[in-house]
Amino acid sequence: MPDIVLTTLNAKYIHAAFGLRYLMANLGELQPRASIVEFDINQRPVDIAEQLLARHPRVIGFGIYIWNVAPTTEVIAAIKRVQPDTIIVLGGPEVSYETDSQKIVELADYVITGEGDLKFAEVCGELLNSTNTRPAYHKIIPAELPDFSRLALPYDLYTEDDIAHRIIYVEASRGCPFTCEFCLSSLDIPVRQVPLPACSANFNGCWIAA
């Protein structure tokens, strides 16, 4: 059974969770102790909670987005009722900019704000290595902005079934050059480009349109 489960509720089955794969790719020595489990918002929260608890993880990392925050809140509430010692770590855009008044934040143990590619691995390492007490993290943990040169790219974690039946995401940049008031991307640090040689090497010469 994995110590760490990475999960999210996708809008549809065909949407492969790109963020989870980035977190998995950057877990380093913890990667063999982790697994990715994807759901979608059409599944019942109680069924999702049951499937996650059946894996007996010590840490569950949830990706939180605008389309899944309500059902994911129900999932976490169910988990905490049945197994309150399970450590819940949140990340994603829906909990990166507003943490004071959200029920899902209240239910969670930790929230990583910003780009958590490297910070999630750091937090999990501390949590799994601590014996009697949890490490002295504040509940809200800001992530330092990672440089792309430090990141392991996640494309090897797409399976043949993903490629055949799901939408495959390819990241060419992060951030946004615009400042639209209605969009969270306008709050980000300016655009950073993924080095093209590293990206193309990950696909072994097989190009996929972004």
C-alpha positions as CSV (number, residue, x, y, z in Angstrom):
1,M,0.0,0.0,0.0
2,P,1.3,3.5,-0.8
3,D,2.2,6.0,1.9
4,I,1.3,8.8,-0.4
5,V,-1.8,9.0,-2.7
6,L,-2.0,11.8,-5.2
7,T,-5.5,12.4,-6.4
8,T,-8.0,14.9,-7.9
9,L,-11.5,15.0,-9.3
10,N,-11.2,15.7,-13.0
11,A,-14.0,17.4,-14.9
12,K,-14.3,14.3,-17.1
13,Y,-12.5,11.0,-17.4
14,I,-10.7,12.1,-20.6
15,H,-8.9,14.9,-18.8
16,A,-5.6,13.3,-17.5
17,A,-4.4,15.2,-14.4
18,F,-1.3,16.9,-15.4
19,G,-0.6,18.5,-12.0
20,L,-0.6,15.1,-10.3
21,R,2.0,13.8,-12.8
22,Y,4.3,16.7,-12.1
23,L,4.1,16.1,-8.4
24,M,4.8,12.4,-8.9
25,A,7.7,13.1,-11.2
26,N,9.3,15.3,-8.6
27,L,8.9,13.1,-5.5
28,G,12.5,11.8,-5.9
29,E,13.2,8.9,-3.5
30,L,9.6,9.0,-2.3
31,Q,8.2,8.1,-5.7
32,P,8.1,4.3,-5.1
33,R,6.0,5.1,-2.0
34,A,3.4,7.0,-4.0
35,S,0.6,6.4,-6.4
36,I,-1.8,8.4,-8.6
37,V,-5.5,7.8,-8.4
38,E,-7.8,9.9,-10.6
39,F,-11.6,10.4,-10.3
40,D,-14.1,12.6,-11.9
41,I,-16.8,14.9,-10.5
42,N,-19.6,12.6,-11.6
43,Q,-18.6,10.0,-9.0
44,R,-20.2,10.0,-5.6
45,P,-17.9,11.6,-2.9
46,V,-18.6,8.8,-0.5
47,D,-17.4,6.2,-3.1
48,I,-14.2,8.2,-3.7
49,A,-13.5,8.5,0.0
50,E,-14.0,4.7,0.3
51,Q,-11.6,4.0,-2.5
52,L,-8.9,6.3,-1.1
53,L,-9.1,4.9,2.4
54,A,-8.9,1.3,1.1
55,R,-5.3,2.1,0.1
56,H,-4.5,3.1,3.7
57,P,-2.3,6.1,2.8
58,R,-0.6,8.2,5.5
59,V,-0.8,11.3,3.2
60,I,-3.3,12.2,0.6
61,G,-2.5,15.1,-1.7
62,F,-5.6,16.7,-3.4
63,G,-5.5,18.9,-6.5
64,I,-8.1,21.6,-6.0
65,Y,-9.7,23.4,-9.0
66,I,-12.8,25.5,-9.5
67,W,-14.7,22.6,-10.9
68,N,-14.0,20.1,-8.1
69,V,-13.7,22.2,-4.9
70,A,-17.3,21.4,-3.8
71,P,-17.3,17.6,-4.2
72,T,-13.7,17.4,-2.9
73,T,-14.8,19.1,0.3
74,E,-17.3,16.3,0.7
75,V,-14.7,13.7,0.1
76,I,-12.3,15.1,2.6
77,A,-15.0,15.5,5.2
78,A,-15.9,11.8,4.8
79,I,-12.3,10.8,5.1
80,K,-11.8,12.8,8.3
81,R,-14.9,11.3,9.8
82,V,-13.7,7.8,9.2
83,Q,-9.9,8.1,9.5
84,P,-9.0,11.5,11.1
85,D,-5.3,10.6,11.3
86,T,-5.0,10.6,7.5
87,I,-3.0,13.7,6.6
88,I,-4.7,15.8,3.9
89,V,-2.5,18.1,1.9
90,L,-4.2,20.5,-0.6
91,G,-2.7,22.3,-3.6
92,G,-3.9,23.9,-6.8
93,P,-5.2,27.3,-8.0
94,E,-8.5,27.2,-6.0
95,V,-6.6,27.1,-2.7
96,S,-3.6,29.2,-3.7
97,Y,-5.1,32.6,-3.5
98,E,-7.9,32.3,-0.9
99,T,-7.5,30.3,2.2
100,D,-9.2,32.2,5.0
101,S,-12.8,31.4,4.4
102,Q,-12.9,28.1,2.5
103,K,-14.4,25.0,4.3
104,I,-12.0,22.7,2.4
105,V,-9.1,24.5,3.9
106,E,-10.6,24.2,7.4
107,L,-10.8,20.4,6.9
108,A,-7.3,19.9,5.6
109,D,-4.1,19.6,7.6
110,Y,-1.9,21.5,5.2
111,V,-2.3,23.7,2.1
112,I,0.6,24.4,-0.3
113,T,0.0,27.6,-2.2
114,G,1.6,28.4,-5.5
115,E,3.6,25.9,-7.6
116,G,4.0,22.9,-5.4
117,D,6.1,20.7,-7.7
118,L,9.1,20.6,-5.3
119,K,7.5,21.8,-2.0
120,F,5.1,18.8,-1.9
121,A,8.0,16.4,-1.9
122,E,9.7,18.3,0.8
123,V,6.6,18.4,3.0
124,C,5.9,14.7,2.4
125,G,9.4,13.8,3.3
126,E,9.1,15.6,6.6
127,L,5.7,14.1,7.4
128,L,6.8,10.5,6.6
129,N,10.1,10.8,8.5
130,S,8.5,12.3,11.7
131,T,7.8,9.7,14.4
132,N,5.6,10.9,17.2
133,T,4.9,14.5,16.2
134,R,4.2,16.2,12.9
135,P,6.8,18.7,11.6
136,A,6.5,22.3,12.6
137,Y,4.9,23.5,9.4
138,H,2.3,26.2,9.5
139,K,-1.0,25.1,7.9
140,I,-0.5,27.4,5.0
141,I,2.8,26.6,3.2
142,P,3.9,29.0,0.4
143,A,5.9,27.3,-2.3
144,E,9.0,28.9,-3.7
145,L,8.7,29.5,-7.4
146,P,10.6,26.5,-9.0
147,D,12.9,27.0,-11.9
148,F,12.2,24.7,-14.8
149,S,15.8,23.5,-14.8
150,R,15.1,22.0,-11.3
151,L,12.0,20.1,-12.3
152,A,11.7,16.5,-13.6
153,L,9.2,16.6,-16.5
154,P,6.2,14.3,-16.1
155,Y,5.6,13.0,-19.6
156,D,6.9,9.5,-18.9
157,L,4.0,9.1,-16.5
158,Y,1.4,9.1,-19.3
159,T,0.5,5.5,-20.1
160,E,-0.3,4.1,-23.6
161,D,-3.9,4.0,-22.5
162,D,-3.8,7.7,-21.6
163,I,-2.4,8.5,-25.0
164,A,-5.0,6.4,-26.8
165,H,-8.1,7.5,-24.9
166,R,-7.5,10.8,-23.0
167,I,-6.4,14.4,-23.5
168,I,-2.7,14.7,-23.1
169,Y,-1.3,18.0,-21.8
170,V,2.0,19.5,-22.8
171,E,3.4,22.5,-20.9
172,A,5.3,25.1,-23.0
173,S,5.2,27.9,-20.4
174,R,3.9,29.0,-17.0
175,G,2.4,32.3,-16.1
176,C,0.5,34.8,-18.3
177,P,1.5,38.1,-20.0
178,F,-1.9,39.6,-19.4
179,T,-3.6,41.1,-16.3
180,C,-7.3,40.2,-16.7
181,E,-9.1,41.0,-13.5
182,F,-11.4,37.9,-13.7
183,C,-8.5,35.4,-14.0
184,L,-6.2,33.9,-11.4
185,S,-3.4,33.6,-13.9
186,S,-3.1,37.3,-13.9
187,L,-1.8,37.1,-10.3
188,D,1.1,34.8,-11.2
189,I,4.7,35.6,-11.7
190,P,5.4,36.6,-15.4
191,V,5.7,34.0,-18.1
192,R,8.5,31.4,-18.0
193,Q,9.3,29.2,-20.9
194,V,10.0,25.4,-20.7
195,P,13.4,24.7,-22.4
196,L,12.4,23.1,-25.7
197,P,15.3,20.5,-25.8
198,A,14.2,19.1,-22.5
199,C,10.6,18.9,-23.4
200,S,11.2,17.3,-26.8
201,A,13.6,14.8,-25.4
202,N,11.0,13.6,-23.0
203,F,8.8,12.5,-25.9
204,N,11.7,10.6,-27.6
205,G,11.1,12.5,-30.8
206,C,7.3,12.0,-30.8
207,W,5.7,15.5,-31.1
208,I,2.3,16.1,-29.6
209,A,0.5,19.4,-30.2
210,A,0.0,21.5,-27.1
